[in-house]
Amino acid sequence: MLDKINSLEEKFNHISQQMADPDIASDPDKYTQLAREYSDLEDVVKAGKRYREVIQGIEDSEQILEETDDEEMKELAKMELDELRSEHEKLEKQIQQLLVPPDPNDNKNLIMEVRAGTGGDEAAIFAADLFRMYGKYCEDNKWKVELINANGNEQGGYKEITLSITGKGAYGRLKFESGVHRVQRVPETESQGRVHTSAASIAVLPAVEDVEIDIQESDLRIDTFRASGAGGQHVNRTESAIRIVHIPTGVTVSCQDEKSQHKNKAKAMKVLKARLYDMELRSQQESMASQRRNMIRSGDRSEKIRTYNFPQGRVTDHRIGLTLYRLDEVMQGSLDMLIDELRLADQEEQLKLSATE
């Protein structure tokens, strides 16, 4: 680890010298690129400096214990050694996490799709509950949520709903939510108090810019239709709703949230690009060596990732074996207690993989 820290520190110092060069400082593009690299390295270099200090402190304390006969000095050295060893362990873990290459998509905005799965109306109600849960989480993080498409039912649930979420680090926080979410509870319509199991699936896709994926107009089939609400009720009399089919892949997206056909088309294209980008991303991941596949990083939507058990007030994330008896808080948008553990497990997995390469 020290060799890696030393190498990064040399790079950091070199970048610092470059930024002080008047010729580079007068070139906005070059300077901005260097400033970004400088910022990326700053935390690990700072932690590395303290790491070396702690190692030296441990060696000094051990030397005192070996060489001195003064009992008071020995006691002080033992206390300091315990503190330094504890800090050494924490710093080692922190630096390992800082050395994990960041996901280039982490700072992107995202498209979230929530779909009711098995369980009929109860699954649709659960999908609506998840929609509200993520909405509260976004509100707490001051992220903007925009409704793209919704297909509701008369019970207040959603067969499917598509959202655009905009905010710093949004994808990096929510990407682990992709997968099948299962709920166990007594539905309001259940007269005998039996617990039912139903499910909803979540897809979290990084939002992409126009430059990242090229879509040919000739590859699209665009249909218009009248927007409708829950139970088939017509919302308006004009054909403002849009359905776009990407012919080469068969991917289909719809949007009927706006009264303007132009705005619905723009939103539908945004979702289409995100889905095609996600398909390409998954194709690349599948081509990697099998050792690089793991449940957390792939977000495989065919896997049951989490169970919400209402009778027990329990939420369990099956990927990392984490169980919390804080279901009410989770459903109110307090997701960091889950997301932080998932991110930590992902970092540890990446460290293991990088060590074998």
C-alpha positions in Angstrom: 0.0 0.0 0.0 2.9 2.4 0.8 4.3 1.9 -2.7 0.9 2.9 -4.2 0.6 5.9 -1.9 4.1 7.1 -2.8 3.3 6.8 -6.5 0.1 8.8 -6.2 1.9 11.4 -4.0 4.5 11.9 -6.8 1.8 12.3 -9.3 0.0 14.8 -7.0 3.1 16.9 -6.6 3.8 16.8 -10.3 0.2 18.1 -11.0 0.7 20.8 -8.4 3.9 22.0 -10.2 2.1 22.0 -13.5 -0.8 24.1 -12.2 1.7 26.7 -11.0 3.1 27.0 -14.6 1.9 30.3 -16.1 1.5 28.8 -19.5 -0.8 26.0 -18.2 -2.6 28.5 -15.9 -3.5 30.6 -19.0 -5.1 27.5 -20.7 -8.5 27.1 -19.2 -9.1 23.6 -20.6 -5.8 22.2 -19.5 -5.9 23.9 -16.1 -9.5 22.6 -15.4 -8.4 19.0 -16.3 -5.4 19.2 -13.9 -7.5 20.8 -11.2 -9.9 17.8 -11.4 -7.1 15.3 -11.2 -5.6 17.3 -8.3 -9.0 17.2 -6.5 -9.4 13.4 -7.1 -6.0 12.7 -5.5 -6.1 15.1 -2.6 -8.0 12.9 -0.1 -5.9 9.8 -0.7 -2.6 11.8 -0.5 -3.7 13.5 2.8 -4.7 10.1 4.3 -1.4 8.6 3.0 0.7 11.3 4.7 -1.1 10.5 8.0 -0.7 6.8 7.4 3.1 7.1 7.2 3.1 9.2 10.4 1.1 6.6 12.2 3.5 3.8 11.0 6.5 5.8 12.3 4.7 6.5 15.6 4.0 2.7 16.0 7.7 1.9 15.4 8.8 4.6 17.9 6.5 3.4 20.6 7.6 -0.2 20.1 11.2 0.9 20.3 10.5 2.7 23.6 8.9 -0.5 25.1 11.9 -2.5 24.1 14.6 -0.1 25.3 13.3 1.7 28.4 13.1 0.4 32.0 11.0 3.4 33.1 7.6 2.0 34.0 5.8 5.3 33.5 7.4 5.7 30.1 6.3 2.2 29.2 2.7 2.8 30.3 2.5 6.0 28.2 4.1 4.1 25.2 1.5 1.3 25.5 -1.4 3.7 25.6 -0.1 5.6 22.5 0.6 2.3 20.8 -3.0 1.1 21.3 -4.3 4.4 19.9 -2.0 4.4 16.9 -2.8 0.7 16.0 -6.5 1.6 16.1 -5.9 4.6 13.8 -3.7 2.5 11.5 -6.5 0.0 11.0 -9.0 2.8 10.2 -6.6 4.6 7.9 -5.8 1.4 6.0 -9.5 0.8 5.4 -10.1 4.4 4.4 -7.2 4.4 1.9 -8.3 1.1 0.4 -11.7 2.6 -0.3 -10.1 5.8 -1.8 -7.9 3.6 -4.1 -11.0 2.0 -5.7 -11.5 3.6 -9.1 -14.8 5.6 -9.1 -17.6 4.6 -11.4 -17.7 7.2 -14.2 -21.5 7.1 -14.0 -21.7 7.9 -10.3 -22.2 11.7 -10.7 -24.8 11.3 -13.4 -28.5 11.9 -13.1 -30.8 8.9 -13.6 -34.0 7.4 -14.9 -35.8 5.2 -12.4 -38.5 2.8 -13.5 -40.8 1.1 -11.0 -43.0 -1.8 -12.1 -45.5 -3.9 -10.2 -44.7 -7.6 -10.4 -46.4 -10.6 -9.0 -49.3 -9.9 -6.6 -51.9 -8.1 -8.6 -53.4 -4.9 -7.0 -51.2 -5.4 -3.9 -48.1 -5.3 -6.1 -49.3 -2.1 -7.7 -49.9 -0.5 -4.3 -46.4 -1.7 -3.2 -44.9 0.0 -6.4 -46.6 3.2 -5.3 -45.2 2.8 -1.8 -41.7 2.4 -3.3 -42.3 5.5 -5.5 -43.1 7.5 -2.4 -40.1 6.1 -0.5 -37.7 7.1 -3.2 -39.4 10.5 -3.6 -38.8 11.2 0.1 -35.2 10.1 -0.2 -34.7 12.5 -3.2 -36.4 15.3 -1.3 -34.1 14.8 1.7 -31.1 15.0 -0.7 -32.6 18.1 -2.5 -32.7 16.2 -5.8 -35.2 17.1 -8.5 -37.8 14.5 -9.4 -39.7 14.7 -12.6 -42.5 12.3 -13.6 -42.1 10.9 -17.1 -44.8 8.3 -17.4 -47.3 6.7 -15.0 -49.8 3.9 -15.5 -52.0 3.8 -12.4 -54.9 1.7 -11.2 -58.1 2.6 -9.3 -56.7 1.4 -6.0 -54.1 4.2 -6.0 -51.3 1.9 -7.1 -49.1 1.9 -10.2 -48.6 -0.8 -12.7 -45.5 1.2 -13.8 -44.1 4.6 -13.2 -41.0 6.3 -14.8 -39.1 9.1 -13.1 -36.2 11.4 -14.0 -34.0 12.2 -10.9 -31.6 15.0 -11.1 -28.9 15.8 -8.5 -25.3 15.5 -7.6 -24.3 11.9 -7.0 -27.8 10.6 -7.6 -26.9 7.6 -9.7 -24.0 6.7 -7.4 -26.4 6.5 -4.4 -29.3 4.8 -6.1 -27.7 2.4 -8.6 -27.8 -0.5 -6.0 -31.6 -0.2 -5.9 -32.0 -2.1 -9.2 -33.7 -5.4 -8.8 -36.7 -7.2 -7.5 -38.1 -5.8 -4.2 -40.5 -8.2 -2.3 -43.1 -7.2 0.3 -44.8 -9.3 2.9 -47.8 -7.8 4.6 -51.6 -8.1 5.2 -53.4 -6.2 2.4 -56.2 -3.9 3.4 -58.6 -6.1 1.4 -57.6 -9.2 3.3 -60.4 -10.0 5.7 -58.8 -13.0 7.4 -55.5 -11.3 8.3 -53.3 -13.5 6.1 -49.9 -12.2 5.1 -49.5 -11.9 1.3 -46.3 -11.7 -0.7 -46.0 -9.6 -3.7 -43.2 -7.8 -5.6 -42.1 -4.8 -7.7 -39.0 -4.3 -9.8 -36.8 -1.3 -9.9 -34.6 -0.3 -12.7 -32.0 2.5 -12.2 -30.5 3.8 -15.4 -27.8 6.5 -15.7 -29.1 9.4 -17.7 -27.1 10.1 -20.8 -26.2 13.1 -22.9 -26.8 13.3 -26.7 -23.1 12.9 -27.4 -23.0 9.5 -25.6 -25.4 7.5 -27.7 -26.4 8.1 -31.3 -29.9 7.1 -32.4 -30.8 7.2 -36.0 -34.3 8.6 -36.8 -34.7 5.8 -39.4 -34.4 3.3 -36.5 -37.4 4.7 -34.7 -41.1 4.1 -35.1 -43.1 6.9 -33.4 -46.8 6.5 -32.6 -49.2 8.9 -31.0 -52.3 8.1 -29.0 -54.7 9.7 -26.5 -53.4 9.9 -22.9 -55.6 8.0 -20.4 -55.7 7.8 -16.6 -56.5 5.1 -14.1 -59.2 2.7 -15.2 -58.9 3.8 -18.9 -60.4 7.2 -18.2 -59.4 9.7 -21.0 -57.4 12.6 -19.8 -57.6 14.6 -23.0 -59.2 14.4 -26.4 -56.0 15.0 -28.4 -53.3 12.4 -29.4 -50.6 14.0 -27.3 -49.2 10.7 -25.8 -46.1 9.3 -27.5 -44.9 5.7 -28.0 -41.4 5.2 -29.5 -40.1 1.8 -30.7 -36.4 1.4 -31.3 -36.6 -1.1 -34.2 -33.1 -2.7 -34.0 -33.5 -3.6 -30.3 -37.3 -3.7 -29.9 -37.1 -1.3 -26.9 -40.4 0.5 -26.4 -41.0 3.6 -24.3 -44.2 5.7 -23.7 -44.9 9.1 -22.3 -48.2 10.7 -21.6 -47.5 13.0 -18.7 -47.5 16.2 -20.6 -50.3 17.8 -22.6 -47.8 18.7 -25.3 -46.9 16.0 -27.9 -43.5 17.7 -28.3 -42.7 17.5 -24.6 -43.8 13.9 -24.3 -41.6 13.0 -27.2 -38.6 14.7 -25.6 -39.2 12.8 -22.3 -39.7 9.5 -24.1 -36.4 10.0 -26.0 -34.6 10.7 -22.7 -35.8 7.3 -21.4 -35.0 5.5 -24.6 -31.4 6.8 -24.6 -31.0 5.7 -20.9 -32.3 2.2 -21.7 -30.1 1.8 -24.7 -27.1 3.1 -22.8 -27.9 0.6 -20.0 -28.1 -2.2 -22.5 -24.7 -1.4 -23.8 -23.3 -1.1 -20.3 -24.7 -4.5 -19.4 -23.3 -6.0 -22.6 -19.9 -4.8 -21.7 -20.2 -6.1 -18.1 -21.3 -9.5 -19.4 -18.2 -9.7 -21.6 -15.9 -9.3 -18.5 -14.3 -12.3 -16.8 -16.7 -14.2 -14.5 -14.8 -13.1 -11.4 -15.9 -9.6 -12.1 -19.6 -10.5 -11.8 -21.2 -10.0 -8.4 -24.7 -9.3 -7.4 -24.2 -5.8 -6.0 -22.3 -4.4 -9.0 -24.5 -6.0 -11.7 -27.8 -5.0 -10.1 -29.3 -8.1 -11.8 -33.0 -7.4 -12.0 -33.8 -11.1 -12.1 -32.6 -11.4 -8.5 -34.7 -10.8 -5.4 -32.6 -8.1 -3.7 -34.6 -7.0 -0.7 -37.6 -8.0 1.4 -39.9 -5.6 3.3 -41.7 -7.6 6.1 -44.3 -5.4 7.6 -45.6 -7.8 10.4 -42.1 -7.9 11.8 -41.1 -4.3 11.0 -38.1 -5.8 9.2 -36.2 -5.0 6.0 -33.6 -7.4 4.7 -31.1 -6.9 1.9 -30.3 -10.3 0.6 -27.1 -9.4 -1.3 -25.1 -8.5 1.8 -27.2 -10.4 4.4 -28.2 -7.2 6.2 -31.4 -7.1 8.3 -32.7 -4.0 10.0 -35.8 -3.7 12.2 -36.4 -0.2 11.1 -38.9 -0.7 8.3 -41.0 2.4 9.2 -37.9 4.7 8.8 -36.9 3.0 5.5 -40.4 3.5 4.0 -40.1 7.2 5.0 -37.0 7.6 2.9 -34.2 6.8 5.4 -32.3 4.7 2.9 -28.7 5.7 3.8 -28.5 2.9 6.4 -28.9 0.4 3.5 -27.1 2.3 0.8 -24.0 3.0 2.8 -23.6 -0.7 3.6 -24.1 -1.7 0.0 -21.5 0.9 -1.2 -19.0 -0.4 1.4 -19.6 -4.0 0.3 -19.1 -3.0 -3.3 -15.9 -1.3 -2.6 -14.6 -4.3 -0.7 -15.5 -6.6 -3.6 -13.7 -4.3 -6.0 -10.6 -4.4 -3.8 -10.7 -8.2 -3.8 -11.0 -8.3 -7.6 -8.2 -5.8 -8.2 -5.9 -7.8 -5.9 -6.3 -10.8 -8.1 -5.7 -9.0 -11.4 
